[in-house]
Amino acid sequence: MSHQGTSVPPASPPPPPAGRLPKTTNRGRSSDPIDSSNSATSDFPELEYFGVPGPRGFPPLTEFLDITDVDMLKSRHGSNMSKHHTMFFNSDNLIVRRGQEFQVKVTFNRPYKPAKDKFALEFVIGSSPQFSKGTYIPVFPNKERQSSWEGRITNTSDNVVTMGITPQTSCIVGKYHMYVAIQTPFGIRRTRRDKSRDLYILFNPWASDDAVYLDDEREREECVLTEVGVIYHGAYDDVAERYWNYGQFNYGVLDACLYIMDRSQMPIANRGDPIKITRKASAMLNSRDDDGVMVGNWSGDYTYGVAPTSWTGSTDILLTYASTKLPVAYAQCWVYAAVFNTFLRCLGIPSRVVTNYYSAHDNNGNLKMDIILDDNGRIDRNRTRDSIWNYHCWNECFMSRPDLPPGFGGWQVVDATPQETSDGMYRCGPASVQAIKHGQICFPFDAPFVFAEVNSDVVFYSRRTDGSMEPVKVNRTHVGRMVLTKSTGEMSRRDITDQYKFPEGSPEERTVLEKAEEYGCKRERSDPSTADVDLVLPTLEVSLGEDFQFDLEFVNQSDEPRTVDAYLSGSVVYYTGVTTAEFLFRDCSVEVGPRKSVKESMTVDSKKYMKYLVEQANLHFIASGKIRETGQIITSMKVVVLHNPKLIIEMPSVGKVNKEMVAKFEFTNPFSFSLEGVYVRMEGPAVMAPKVKYYSVITGGSSVVWTEVVTPQRVGESRLIATLDCAALRQVSGQASFTIEA
Amino acid sequence: MSHQGTSVPPASPPPPPAGRLPKTTNRGRSSDPIDSSNSATSDFPELEYFGVPGPRGFPPLTEFLDITDVDMLKSRHGSNMSKHHTMFFNSDNLIVRRGQEFQVKVTFNRPYKPAKDKFALEFVIGSSPQFSKGTYIPVFPNKERQSSWEGRITNTSDNVVTMGITPQTSCIVGKYHMYVAIQTPFGIRRTRRDKSRDLYILFNPWASDDAVYLDDEREREECVLTEVGVIYHGAYDDVAERYWNYGQFNYGVLDACLYIMDRSQMPIANRGDPIKITRKASAMLNSRDDDGVMVGNWSGDYTYGVAPTSWTGSTDILLTYASTKLPVAYAQCWVYAAVFNTFLRCLGIPSRVVTNYYSAHDNNGNLKMDIILDDNGRIDRNRTRDSIWNYHCWNECFMSRPDLPPGFGGWQVVDATPQETSDGMYRCGPASVQAIKHGQICFPFDAPFVFAEVNSDVVFYSRRTDGSMEPVKVNRTHVGRMVLTKSTGEMSRRDITDQYKFPEGSPEERTVLEKAEEYGCKRERSDPSTADVDLVLPTLEVSLGEDFQFDLEFVNQSDEPRTVDAYLSGSVVYYTGVTTAEFLFRDCSVEVGPRKSVKESMTVDSKKYMKYLVEQANLHFIASGKIRETGQIITSMKVVVLHNPKLIIEMPSVGKVNKEMVAKFEFTNPFSFSLEGVYVRMEGPAVMAPKVKYYSVITGGSSVVWTEVVTPQRVGESRLIATLDCAALRQVSGQASFTIEA
């Protein structure tokens, strides 16, 4: 017998119901789903018999040792928390660090007899505990029988045994559950699952064999325990500060950080490795690809979220993400860096926020940013598409790099701001700062990209009418002008440029750039002759709304007279270097005698720029021109930061724990126009949880006052941080510091 | 005046309309959207005036040179296509390779006068052409004025000028548009946009300074031009073959490959770099993360798609993806590797599919696969969660690695099969094969992961009743037993294991493993003593549905008698090593005299395993046991591949171009049961496009015959490949080869 087939189109089988493919399973793919949730748990049985029951069933286990109580010794002032540097955490559970002993008290129904009684503490993480994956760890009290975590009895009195447990220094970081198990000849008898016995194990920068060990107590205190930080912005010659409440010890923040890893489906077994955790987190903190924590928005329109300039700390963002399970709107680079910092410090990975002034971006690791001029030396804004960020913030975190050759441990760059073209993925790092300084960019992860951020050249091209272009000036010092971070233990800035680069012009710098080129970085090789007339732009401090004078200076370095046809263009720019509107354009012809200089002065009228303002009110000036005698092109660039009005917070300078204090916040609208839809936020560590007030209008010249009664919760230096935000005026902030005494 | 604010919850502003965030724009983020679509174009004006019009407007440009015709010389038999090794492409446009001259004929309205007339050919790619990004390239005919692509006049006769153009060897790969532009003192006059002048520029393995240069003509022909390949599967001691029609030259396939890059939003400017392209493609070929080309499915249920075992080539998959813009269902590892191979060969990157037997998977770069035995030496299937794939297919592609130190160019591993735990992303590579062989796994990308796939140890643990485990046997040779690829120029296999590993037991092998450990790979350090009784399992060739005999041999290597308590467990496994059901379990106690061996024979009844069959019918046997005298644990594993019935394709061995030939396909159901819902697919390069037939039922013992009339399109060796697929019987295939004469 033979069958006759029917022809079907190659796209073959029946189409799925609604044009969508059904969810496929992993049945034949892996024997178990990968264990990637720290919130998932597995319950262990209270009674677990060995073998098969005898003719009368299993014997009762009651004749053996029984457990009447387990005390996790989790008091904030107890020795576990203080010895483990976790006493600031606001949590209901024990929090300790790996590679260091902690104590647990077990009470039995009768005195423990070491020779006869066998028990173990069992630590379990995730839904699929396995000894060989480090997700199930029994800890034994006797020397002869030890597993990967050390155990010993540190005290015995009556029925009570105190066990010292030292988690392996490479163990998984997260939330564990603990059981006490009594072993009998017939089976195992366990404590019941009890959430109050859950404990968190964190990274330990104090343990010398931990991958995040940092051998400097002041740095550890700064980069792990400090809750308030300063993030730098503005311009390299007019640095501005932003205070931030990292809040890594606030209630719920640690759980939110673990939720982020769960959400990313990061396998539990990887969570002891700071390289894998930081790489994963750099992807997860932005919402691209993976519905991560924060939505980036640089549009100026923040209607359905919080303006990036309005946040005062990380707590709100992390708790909102963990509770809504939706990305939080909105972030820009310093928000990404600040929340990432909270994540890292919370888990115990030393970290800090750094700011790079004039950061090359989105240019895919090439060492060139292009500015196109026309035949006459005037900037061609349509063809100039690269932008140099006035500043960019990222994080450094401290860890060893066993995956790389020796010498590349220490500070590592990680960056959660979504980069448009970094290897196509919205994540970056960890990249060794040492490797970047030495041009050793062949090692993972994303080193060429970070190298370009601090080392790109700005290349000015002159475009001919036939479309071809010629480089006329190469500025090799503009990008990566300065890298700042907060000083250790102080509210001041620290210049760490030398950790990223050798001094400009040094032989080492040259070697490094050649090394980077060997690894495929493309540089502009041509070296157009330097013009003999300099164009100098002024350094100014200008308040928002102020008219100001702007001088364009021509300095003739030659022994002959020079005539320059020059252009000055002023635009309002985002901090990303993207220009919005040209508010000023001037051309002039200037004659300069030999070895002389000439100034062209002009007044910039605030009315001209005020109408174009975007949130971070910066003005970008580009001057360019052509020297008639030589045909050479000259250029110069300058960012002028407009200083915003300030918020004032008035507080007594000293307070007492649990005693009310009054904080007074005040703001006066300095403009003639009304501010509408104004949000004010205020918070402070261990003093005040984030609070928001809304003012529908603040008329021109008028003031708002907000008085808040706060209750400090613990001794030490503290601070209140506030911002004011509305569509017409962003990035207004203020802060006050004070001391809390006992 | 003072305003009173209202308190609002910290989650502040009005919630977005339907709980979802509005689409945010990139306005202040980058000055231009990143140009990432090769299908987007920008139209250049036909007339582009310089400066401003005079009092009478612009002068007419008609007095200058005018273009009457442009001939791209795109005939398949013309010198452009044959010199560029692109003559097999079925396309309406010119296809050439970079770094090598091609010719274009321009006809003017009068003879061209080199001294007076100025013209250029302009090549443009993407929507935002820029000279400095390599997306706008003018090419000039005169020596004095040359841009990044060389131009010269190779012939002039009457009004016709033939231009030779040599694209830079690092230029972007993709579809360009070409304009002819005449430059006059008043402006530029251009040809109109004409799609027939679009041309494709590909990688060039024949050009010595191309990053994909491969200095071996036979390898280039195999790895770029060959359309049919063999992919190996089965077991290392019973290798099976699968023929595949890569179809890289079929109509529409090149456009589909460019669409894949567009869909991935890969910036156009990166598309000259084979490292970036292959990395991106390894992510894009699977649908995870990015709605890429193929949906993986290992569930056994392929109701709403095509079973992975049913495909005969890549064309269907790529064309369906490009037209529906939806992921195509379904793929498993060899399908990913085969379609990736088409993508690479189509773009001109030399590539081949390799098969690794016993591939360690999903274990995150650790060098350990765990098998858990109980106290008695019997396998604990609940606790054994790692699976070793019987085989795994990936790709190698050939390129230089300027991003790495010297010595790591050449073959690179890329893998599009979504790995559950590879750095959390569903992509892998390029990883240098040289680097893997030498344990230099500190270099990007994903080298530790590939290293583990070929070098992991299998560790047998004995689990004590208290939950702790002890390694009792370490098998260091099981994983990565053999790596195969197709021979160059022949349909036979080539063992390339030595390209990945030094010989087992050699001093180099030891050094390499130590090097890998330095870079953080975790190995099992313990070395349990080897037992003195060997357990030997037979190597068998078994046909599906056959009963067969299975011998378990105990070889006593000691001088004393031994008693072994042994267990034999037989399971049906997916090729991923995941077991479905245990169809056989036997225990026995065997006494073996000194230096003697004993065989335990058993018959495996086909009824027992047939009911559990999954698509790739493999049986997995694990034998284990404990020696009474010494307490040592012994183990052994074996995969038995069940051989499927074959399809028979009958064809004359010789045919003629454009002359009809008859192909007869025949299959007999060898079973007593009916096969239902049967799909048969057949295709062959330049002979037959993929075709599918459906048979609702093929009763037991009956046959189906499909007669197809085909018309060969070109001279050479060709082949028809067919598969038969239904839920009860998968992976049935057949093929026939024949010669086409002129």
Contacts between the chains, C-beta under 8 A, distances in Angstrom:
chain1	res1	chain2	res2	distance
A	1	B	699	6.8
A	1	B	702	4.4
A	1	B	703	7.5
A	2	B	702	6.9
A	2	B	703	5.6
A	2	B	704	6.4
A	2	B	705	5.7
A	3	B	695	5.2
A	3	B	697	7.1
A	3	B	698	5.5
A	3	B	699	7.9
A	3	B	702	6.6
A	3	B	703	7.8
A	3	B	704	4.6
A	4	B	695	8.0
A	5	B	678	8.0
A	5	B	680	6.5
A	5	B	693	3.6
A	5	B	694	6.0
A	5	B	695	4.6
A	5	B	704	6.4
A	5	B	706	6.0
A	6	B	693	6.6
A	6	B	694	5.2
A	6	B	695	7.9
A	7	B	691	6.9
A	7	B	692	7.1
A	7	B	693	5.6
A	7	B	694	7.8
A	8	B	679	7.6
A	8	B	692	4.9
A	8	B	693	6.8
A	8	B	694	4.9
A	9	B	692	7.0
A	10	B	316	4.7
A	10	B	320	7.7
A	10	B	681	7.6
A	10	B	689	7.9
A	10	B	690	4.6
A	10	B	691	6.9
A	10	B	692	5.4
A	11	B	316	7.5
A	11	B	320	5.7
A	12	B	306	5.5
A	12	B	679	6.1
A	12	B	681	8.0
A	12	B	692	5.0
A	12	B	694	7.8
A	13	B	302	7.7
A	13	B	303	7.1
A	13	B	304	6.5
A	13	B	305	6.2
A	13	B	306	6.3
A	13	B	679	7.5
A	14	B	303	7.7
A	14	B	304	6.9
A	15	B	304	7.2
A	16	B	304	4.0
A	16	B	305	7.9
A	19	B	326	7.8
A	21	B	295	6.0
A	21	B	304	6.1
A	21	B	305	7.0
A	21	B	326	7.8
A	21	B	327	7.0
A	21	B	329	5.5
A	22	B	303	7.7
A	22	B	304	5.7
A	24	B	295	6.4
A	24	B	296	7.1
A	24	B	297	4.4
A	24	B	299	5.8
A	24	B	329	7.9
A	24	B	330	7.3
A	25	B	299	4.4
A	25	B	301	7.7
A	26	B	298	6.7
A	26	B	299	7.3
A	27	B	298	6.5
A	27	B	299	4.3
A	27	B	300	6.4
A	27	B	578	7.6
A	28	B	298	3.9
A	28	B	299	6.2
A	28	B	300	5.9
A	28	B	574	3.6
A	28	B	576	5.9
A	28	B	578	5.2
A	28	B	580	7.6
A	28	B	614	6.2
A	29	B	296	7.4
A	29	B	298	3.8
A	29	B	299	7.8
A	29	B	420	7.7
A	29	B	574	7.7
A	29	B	576	5.8
A	29	B	578	6.8
A	30	B	361	7.8
A	30	B	362	5.5
A	30	B	387	6.2
A	30	B	420	6.2
A	30	B	576	7.0
A	30	B	578	6.4
A	31	B	384	7.4
A	31	B	385	5.4
A	31	B	386	7.6
A	31	B	387	5.0
A	31	B	577	7.8
A	31	B	578	4.9
A	31	B	579	7.1
A	32	B	385	4.6
A	34	B	362	6.8
A	34	B	420	5.0
A	34	B	421	6.0
A	50	B	465	5.6
A	118	B	466	7.6
A	120	B	466	6.2
A	120	B	467	7.5
A	122	B	467	6.9
A	128	B	385	7.1
A	130	B	370	7.8
A	130	B	383	6.8
A	130	B	385	6.5
A	131	B	461	7.8
A	131	B	463	7.5
A	131	B	467	6.4
A	131	B	468	6.6
A	131	B	469	4.8
A	132	B	368	7.4
A	132	B	370	4.5
A	132	B	372	7.6
A	132	B	459	7.7
A	132	B	461	6.4
A	132	B	469	6.4
A	133	B	385	8.0
A	136	B	467	6.6
A	138	B	466	6.1
A	138	B	467	4.7
A	138	B	468	5.7
A	140	B	466	7.8
A	140	B	468	8.0
A	145	B	466	7.9
A	145	B	468	7.4
A	147	B	468	5.2
A	181	B	466	7.8
A	181	B	467	7.9
A	183	B	465	7.3
A	183	B	466	5.6
A	188	B	465	7.5
A	188	B	466	7.7
A	264	B	424	6.6
A	265	B	424	7.3
A	266	B	424	6.0
A	267	B	364	6.5
A	267	B	420	7.8
A	267	B	421	5.1
A	269	B	364	6.6
A	270	B	364	6.2
A	270	B	421	7.3
A	276	B	423	7.5
A	276	B	424	8.0
A	279	B	423	7.0
A	279	B	424	7.9
A	280	B	424	5.5
A	283	B	424	7.4
A	289	B	289	6.3
A	289	B	290	8.0
A	290	B	289	8.0
A	295	B	21	5.9
A	295	B	24	6.4
A	296	B	24	7.1
A	296	B	29	7.4
A	297	B	24	4.4
A	298	B	26	6.6
A	298	B	27	6.5
A	298	B	28	3.9
A	298	B	29	3.8
A	299	B	24	5.8
A	299	B	25	4.3
A	299	B	26	7.3
A	299	B	27	4.4
A	299	B	28	6.2
A	299	B	29	7.9
A	300	B	27	6.4
A	300	B	28	6.0
A	301	B	25	7.7
A	302	B	13	7.7
A	303	B	13	7.1
A	303	B	14	7.7
A	303	B	22	7.7
A	304	B	13	6.6
A	304	B	14	6.9
A	304	B	15	7.2
A	304	B	16	4.0
A	304	B	21	6.1
A	304	B	22	5.6
A	305	B	13	6.3
A	305	B	16	7.9
A	305	B	21	7.0
A	306	B	12	5.4
A	306	B	13	6.4
A	316	B	10	4.8
A	316	B	11	7.4
A	320	B	10	7.8
A	320	B	11	5.6
A	326	B	19	7.8
A	326	B	21	7.8
A	327	B	21	6.9
A	329	B	21	5.4
A	329	B	24	7.9
A	330	B	24	7.3
A	361	B	30	7.8
A	362	B	30	5.5
A	362	B	34	6.9
A	364	B	267	6.5
A	364	B	269	6.6
A	364	B	270	6.3
A	368	B	132	7.5
A	370	B	130	7.9
A	370	B	132	4.5
A	372	B	132	7.6
A	383	B	130	6.9
A	384	B	31	7.4
A	385	B	31	5.4
A	385	B	32	4.7
A	385	B	128	7.2
A	385	B	130	6.5
A	386	B	31	7.6
A	387	B	30	6.2
A	387	B	31	5.0
A	402	B	518	7.7
A	402	B	519	6.8
A	402	B	520	4.1
A	403	B	441	7.8
A	403	B	442	5.9
A	403	B	448	7.2
A	403	B	519	5.3
A	403	B	520	4.6
A	404	B	442	5.0
A	404	B	519	7.3
A	405	B	442	6.1
A	420	B	29	7.7
A	420	B	30	6.2
A	420	B	34	5.0
A	420	B	267	7.9
A	421	B	34	5.9
A	421	B	267	5.1
A	421	B	270	7.3
A	423	B	276	7.5
A	423	B	279	7.0
A	424	B	264	6.7
A	424	B	265	7.4
A	424	B	266	6.0
A	424	B	276	8.0
A	424	B	279	7.8
A	424	B	280	5.5
A	424	B	283	7.3
A	425	B	425	7.0
A	441	B	403	7.8
A	442	B	403	5.8
A	442	B	404	5.0
A	442	B	405	6.1
A	442	B	443	6.1
A	442	B	444	7.7
A	443	B	442	6.1
A	443	B	443	6.9
A	443	B	444	7.6
A	444	B	442	7.7
A	444	B	443	7.6
A	444	B	444	4.8
A	444	B	445	7.4
A	445	B	444	7.4
A	448	B	403	7.2
A	459	B	132	7.7
A	461	B	131	7.8
A	461	B	132	6.4
A	463	B	131	7.5
A	465	B	50	5.6
A	465	B	183	7.4
A	465	B	188	7.6
A	466	B	118	7.7
A	466	B	120	6.2
A	466	B	138	6.1
A	466	B	140	7.8
A	466	B	145	7.9
A	466	B	181	7.9
A	466	B	183	5.7
A	466	B	188	7.7
A	467	B	120	7.6
A	467	B	122	6.9
A	467	B	131	6.4
A	467	B	136	6.6
A	467	B	138	4.8
A	467	B	181	8.0
A	468	B	131	6.5
A	468	B	138	5.7
A	468	B	145	7.6
A	468	B	147	5.2
A	469	B	131	4.8
A	469	B	132	6.4
A	518	B	402	7.7
A	519	B	402	6.8
A	519	B	403	5.3
A	519	B	404	7.3
A	520	B	402	4.1
A	520	B	403	4.6
A	574	B	28	3.6
A	574	B	29	7.7
A	576	B	28	5.9
A	576	B	29	5.8
A	576	B	30	7.0
A	577	B	31	7.8
A	578	B	27	7.6
A	578	B	28	5.2
A	578	B	29	6.8
A	578	B	30	6.4
A	578	B	31	4.9
A	579	B	31	7.1
A	580	B	28	7.6
A	614	B	28	6.3
A	678	B	5	8.0
A	679	B	8	7.6
A	679	B	12	6.2
A	679	B	13	7.5
A	680	B	5	6.5
A	681	B	10	7.6
A	681	B	12	8.0
A	689	B	10	7.9
A	690	B	10	4.6
A	691	B	7	6.9
A	691	B	10	6.8
A	692	B	7	7.1
A	692	B	8	4.9
A	692	B	9	7.0
A	692	B	10	5.3
A	692	B	12	5.0
A	693	B	5	3.6
A	693	B	6	6.5
A	693	B	7	5.6
A	693	B	8	6.8
A	694	B	5	5.9
A	694	B	6	5.2
A	694	B	7	7.8
A	694	B	8	4.9
A	694	B	12	7.9
A	695	B	3	5.2
A	695	B	4	7.9
A	695	B	5	4.5
A	695	B	6	7.9
A	697	B	3	7.1
A	698	B	3	5.5
A	699	B	1	6.8
A	699	B	3	7.9
A	702	B	1	4.3
A	702	B	2	6.8
A	702	B	3	6.6
A	703	B	1	7.6
A	703	B	2	5.5
A	703	B	3	7.8
A	704	B	2	6.3
A	704	B	3	4.7
A	704	B	4	8.0
A	704	B	5	6.4
A	705	B	2	5.8
A	706	B	5	6.1
